[in-house]
């Protein structure tokens, strides 16, 4: 039987501490990966829900189309998207807007002007 002074560790004890630390680091990396995966799955499910809700036959307009057809400025389009009045869909670096949402917004504006 081997006797040790207080506060010292055996080689075996150090090995266990090293193994526990390695396991802890591994668990942290696994949790980070799972959280990242959870975020990605959430984005995919949200996108899938948006795709299922919008009919394929719906017409989509680019920001340039909005500017030309409705005489809107870039800042107005940005502001409407930021306030979620219009909900653009990003495809690459371009934003596309549902024509039905734009027409609905135009009807609301006309109604306000007439009243």
RODO-2510 file (C-alpha; in nm, 4 decimals, decimal comma):
residues 115
     n   res          X          Y          Z
     1     x     0,0000     0,0000     0,0000
     2     x     0,1367     0,3365    -0,1039
     3     x     0,0887     0,6429     0,1184
     4     x     0,0877     0,9931    -0,0302
     5     x     0,1267     1,3365     0,1187
     6     x    -0,1846     1,5554     0,1373
     7     x    -0,2577     1,7496    -0,1793
     8     x    -0,0573     1,5310    -0,4176
     9     x    -0,2076     1,3139    -0,6839
    10     x    -0,1128     0,9775    -0,8133
    11     x    -0,0450     0,9232    -1,1796
    12     x    -0,3740     0,7426    -1,1953
    13     x    -0,5578     1,0383    -1,0387
    14     x    -0,4064     1,2793    -1,2915
    15     x    -0,5101     1,0529    -1,5729
    16     x    -0,8692     1,0498    -1,4478
    17     x    -0,8734     1,4280    -1,4174
    18     x    -0,7369     1,4582    -1,7696
    19     x    -0,9984     1,2166    -1,8976
    20     x    -1,2809     1,4030    -1,7208
    21     x    -1,1600     1,7319    -1,8660
    22     x    -1,1403     1,5791    -2,2145
    23     x    -1,4894     1,4361    -2,1792
    24     x    -1,6195     1,7733    -2,0613
    25     x    -1,4622     1,9532    -2,3597
    26     x    -1,6055     1,6921    -2,5928
    27     x    -1,9526     1,7341    -2,4399
    28     x    -1,9312     2,1119    -2,4828
    29     x    -1,8395     2,0693    -2,8506
    30     x    -2,1251     1,8233    -2,8983
    31     x    -2,3725     2,0645    -2,7341
    32     x    -2,2510     2,3493    -2,9560
    33     x    -2,2964     2,1313    -3,2629
    34     x    -2,6463     2,0299    -3,1499
    35     x    -2,7477     2,3926    -3,0907
    36     x    -2,6179     2,4879    -3,4339
    37     x    -2,8036     2,1963    -3,5893
    38     x    -3,1220     2,2943    -3,4035
    39     x    -3,0999     2,6476    -3,5457
    40     x    -3,0482     2,5147    -3,8979
    41     x    -3,3412     2,2730    -3,8674
    42     x    -3,5583     2,5589    -3,7377
    43     x    -3,4695     2,7743    -4,0389
    44     x    -3,5384     2,4863    -4,2765
    45     x    -3,8770     2,4162    -4,1168
    46     x    -3,9696     2,7859    -4,1306
    47     x    -3,8721     2,8022    -4,4970
    48     x    -4,0677     2,4840    -4,5703
    49     x    -4,3734     2,6293    -4,3960
    50     x    -4,3457     2,9480    -4,6049
    51     x    -4,3103     2,7479    -4,9260
    52     x    -4,6146     2,5350    -4,8431
    53     x    -4,8278     2,8393    -4,7604
    54     x    -4,7575     3,0249    -5,0831
    55     x    -4,9090     2,8897    -5,4011
    56     x    -4,6727     2,8280    -5,6888
    57     x    -4,8840     3,0313    -5,9283
    58     x    -4,8394     3,3490    -5,7217
    59     x    -4,6483     3,6241    -5,8979
    60     x    -4,3390     3,7658    -5,7294
    61     x    -4,1950     4,1118    -5,7862
    62     x    -3,8403     4,2364    -5,7391
    63     x    -3,7645     4,5648    -5,5681
    64     x    -3,6968     4,7223    -5,9089
    65     x    -4,0448     4,6148    -6,0219
    66     x    -4,1989     4,7808    -5,7159
    67     x    -4,0094     5,0997    -5,7878
    68     x    -4,1281     5,1068    -6,1480
    69     x    -4,4886     4,9874    -6,1078
    70     x    -4,5787     5,1683    -5,7861
    71     x    -4,3340     5,4587    -5,7994
    72     x    -4,1731     5,3653    -5,4661
    73     x    -3,8260     5,4666    -5,3551
    74     x    -3,5612     5,2301    -5,2235
    75     x    -3,6011     5,3718    -4,8730
    76     x    -3,9790     5,3192    -4,8818
    77     x    -3,9372     4,9571    -4,9902
    78     x    -3,6770     4,9047    -4,7171
    79     x    -3,9047     5,0642    -4,4558
    80     x    -4,2059     4,8541    -4,5576
    81     x    -3,9986     4,5362    -4,5386
    82     x    -3,8502     4,6345    -4,2019
    83     x    -4,1950     4,7037    -4,0560
    84     x    -4,3219     4,3703    -4,1960
    85     x    -4,5855     4,5436    -4,4058
    86     x    -4,4324     4,3593    -4,7001
    87     x    -4,2566     4,0311    -4,6308
    88     x    -3,9781     3,9801    -4,8834
    89     x    -3,8227     3,6449    -4,9610
    90     x    -3,4490     3,6473    -5,0189
    91     x    -3,3217     3,4523    -5,3166
    92     x    -2,9497     3,5012    -5,3274
    93     x    -2,8987     3,8738    -5,2748
    94     x    -3,2337     3,9774    -5,4235
    95     x    -3,5578     4,0415    -5,2401
    96     x    -3,8841     3,9272    -5,3925
    97     x    -4,2279     4,0458    -5,2819
    98     x    -4,5641     3,8781    -5,3304
    99     x    -4,7684     4,0764    -5,5761
   100     x    -5,0840     4,0094    -5,3729
   101     x    -4,9262     4,1672    -5,0619
   102     x    -4,8181     4,4718    -5,2614
   103     x    -5,1662     4,5103    -5,4098
   104     x    -5,3243     4,4750    -5,0668
   105     x    -5,0939     4,7455    -4,9311
   106     x    -5,1809     4,9696    -5,2267
   107     x    -5,5546     4,9194    -5,1575
   108     x    -5,5056     5,0163    -4,7925
   109     x    -5,3197     5,3315    -4,8962
   110     x    -5,5911     5,4262    -5,1447
   111     x    -5,8582     5,3722    -4,8820
   112     x    -5,6708     5,6015    -4,6405
   113     x    -5,6385     5,8698    -4,9058
   114     x    -6,0080     5,8546    -4,9936
   115     x    -6,1229     5,8734    -4,6309
***
